Amino acid sequence: MYNYAIRFEQDTAPGLAVFCRDLPLLNSYGDDREHAIREAVDAIETTLSIYVDQRESIPQASPAQPGEEVIHLPAVTVAKIVLWNEMMARDMRKADLCRLLGLAQTQGDRLVDFLHTSKMEAIEKALAALGKRLEVVVRAA
């Protein structure tokens, strides 16, 4: 659902440029393939923040194509995506979420801030207030 596929392109300088079909604003770089993969999570989360800043829904990931590497995001990031998209579906603003949950603006902002770590319980509470329940599925790596 939100396991984004990235592709690499050899840059003019040593290293690899990183792109994502589903997140066209994403661009990142790595010295080599392993470094590029490590940097991709940060690049994805930064790109997700742009969607929030622009008040746009975050697109789901499409299946990987040959030559692409799938990036599995942290569970808290996926939960924030689901929360944000539910807010967008309801035309809610962060202030609306804060009022609904009885939170200060900074606390509410952090629930959909991809560059800030939130407690999963807080995101679950926000989703529950919107009539949603978070379920975690564990699969073999």
N, C-alpha and C positions, 0 to 999 in steps of 0.2 A: 504494500500500500504506500509506504513512504521510504522504501529502500531504493534510493536513487542510483541510477547507473551513470558512471562518469567515463569519459574517454580521454585519452592522452594524445597530445601532438608534440612532436619534437619542436622545441623552440629554437630560435636562431642562436641564442646563447646556450651553453650547456644546461641541460635540464629538460623538464617536461611541463607543458602547459596542460591544464585540466579544464574540461568543459562538461556540461550536463545538458542533455536535450530538454529535459523537463523543467530545468531552471535556467533559462537563457541568460539571466543576469550574472550567473556564477562564473567566476574565473579564478583560477588558482594556479599554483606553480609548485613544483618539487624538483629537488636536485636529481632524483632518480624515481623509479616507479614506487618504491616503498615509501619514500618521503612524500611523494605526491598523494598517495592514499591516506597517509596520516594527516596531511594538511586538508584533505577533502572534507572531513567532518566539520572543521572550523569554517571552511568556505561555504558549506551548505548552510550551517546555522547563521552565518552572516547574511547570506542571501535570503534566508527565511525572514530575517529581520527587515529586509527591504520590503517584502510583501506586507508585513505588519505596518510599517511606516506609510505605505501607499494605500492601506486599507483594502487589500486585495486578498482573495482566497488563495491558499497555497495549493498548487496542483499536486495530484497524486502522481506517483512514479509509474512510468510505463515499463514494460518488460525490457530487460537488458538485451542489447543487440550484440552480435559477435564482436569481440575485441573490447567490450566495455567491462568495467569492474563495478560490481554492486557494493554500495556503501550502506551498511546497516547502522542506522542512527541509534543513539541512546534512547531507552524507553521514555525518559522524561521529555526528550525532544519530540518524540512521536505524540505523546500525550498533549503537549503544548500545541502541536499542529492541529490535532483533533479539536481542542478547545477553541483555537482561533477560527478554524473553519466553521465550527458551529456558531460562533459569534457572528461571523460574516453572513451565514445563512439566515440569521435572525436580524440582521442589520443592527447589531449591538456595537456600542463603543466600549472602550475600556472603562469609562466612567459608569456606564450602565452595569457592567459586571461588578464593579466596586460597590455600587449601591445594593445590588442583589445579594452580595456576600457580606455586606457590612464591613468592608475593608477600606483602609486608607489608600489613596491614589497610588502611592509608591508600591504598596503590597500587591494591588491589583495589576499594576503595570508589569511587575515581575512574573506574573503567571503566564504572560505571553511574550516575555523577553527571552529570546533564544540565546542570548549571550550571558544570561544570569541563571544560575542553578536554582531550581525551586524544589521544594519537597513534593514528592509524588502525592502525598495525602492532600495537600492544598489544591493540586490540580484535579484530583478525584472529587474533592468537595465542590469545586467550580463546575465540573462536568455534571455532577449530581444535581446541582441547582438548575441546570439546563435540561434535566431529564435524561442524562446519558450516564452510562456506567462503563468504567474502564475494565477491560479484561486483558490479562497477560497470557500469552501462549509461548511455551518454550519448545524449541525445535533443536534437533542436532545441528551442530555448527558445520 
